[in-house]
């Protein structure tokens, strides 16, 4: 097992690294772990965007395909759309460079969102019709502008 400060106490390593950066002690920086942490931070930002986008797309798809369900069922989908759209918008506002990743995030999130919507659709109860898999488009039917539009619900 390694005996570096990074391995023993990550929070202390972060504090020390910040202190070294502020005081210009660049020659003593743990560059290898600093690169690892910064790379991980970028990945986590992208993962958060993709995850929120996926959940948003699941519920937009359900509203589009299962528009015939009773309103009480749809109300939770509307709430999820509102919440996850706001999370996506917050992700983009907090990290504007993620806008350049948005198309890729959508392309990666949509197949999983489609699978999720299909699986959830098969859980319909109380006489609600279960949609066929082919009723869910294989390519995203929503433009990015629609997905981000606070008044759009896929209907």
N, C-alpha and C positions, 0 to 999 in steps of 0.2 A: 504494500500500500504506500502511496506517495505521501510525503510529509510536507507538502507545500501549504502555505497559508490558504490558498485557493481550495485545496482539498479538505483542510481542517475546518475552516470557518468562512463560508462564502461572503456573509455580510461584512465581516471584518476585512476581507480581501477587497470588497467593493469600496469600503470607507478609505482604506489605505490607497487604493488606486486613484480615487477621486482626489485625495490629498496630494499624491504624487503629481497628478496632472495639473492641479491648481498651482503647485509650487515649482513647476517646470522640471521636476526630477524624472525626465524621460528615460534616462539611461537605466534606471532601476525598475522600470515598469515590467510587469509580467505580460509581455506582448502576446504570447501564444494564447493565454487564457482571455485576455482582453478581446482579441479577435474572435475567439469562440463565443464569448458572451454577446458581443455586438451582432454577430451573425445570427445567433439564437433570438435576439431581440427583434431583428428584422423578420425572421420567420414567424415569430409569434404574432406580430402585427398582421401579417398576411393571412395566417391561419384564423385569426379572429374575424377578419373581414370575410373570408370564405365561409366560415361557420355561420355567421349571421346572415349572409347572403343565401346560404342553403336553406335555412329555416324560413326565411322570408319567401323564397321561391316555392317551398313546399306548400305554404298556405295560400299563396297566389294561385298556384295550380289547383289546389283543392277548391278554391272559390270559383275558378274558371270551369273546371270539369264537373264539380258536384254542386253547381249553382241551384239545383232543385231541392237541396236538403232544407229542413225546417230552420227558421231563423235562429232558434236557440243554439243549434249546432254551429252555425256560421259565426255567431258572436265571438267565440273563442278564437276562431281563425282571423277575424278582423283584429282582435286584440294583439294576436301574435304578429300580424302584418305591421301594425303600428309600432310595436315594440322593436321588432328586428329591423325594420326600415330605419327607425331612429338610431339604432346601434350602428347600422351601415353608414348612415350620414355622419354620426359622431366619429366613426373610424376614419372616414375620409376628411373630416374637418380637423381632427387631431393630427393626422398624418397625411397632408395633401399629396405627397409623392405616391400614395397608394392609388390615386386616380389613374396612374399609368398601368397599374396592375389589375384594374377593375375588369377589363375584357377577359383577361386570362382567368381571373377569379370566377367570373360568371361561367366561362367555358368548363372550368373544373368543378364548379358547384352544381351546375344544372343536372348532369346525369344522376348524381346522388340525390338531388332534390326530387327528381322524377321518381326514382326508386322509392324514396320515402313517402311521397304522395300516394303512390300505388299501394304500398303496404298499409298506410293509414286508411286509405279508401276501402280496403278490404275488411276493415274493422267496423264498417257501418252497421248500425243496429236499428231496431224499431221499424223494420220494413223499408228502410232507405235503400234504394237501388245501389248495388255495388258496380262501379264503372269497370269496363273492360280495360285491360292494360293499354290497348291501342288508342284509347280516348285521350291519353296523356301524350302530348307531342314529344317526339324524340329530340327535337331541337327547341331551344327556348323560344316560346311564343311572345315574349315580352322584350321590348327595347329597353336599354339601360335607362333612358329618360323616364319610361313608364315605371320601372322598378323603383326608381328614386323619387318619383312623384308622390307627394304625400296624400293626394286625392285619388290615387289609382289603386284598384283592388282586383284587377284581373277579370272583371266581369265584362 
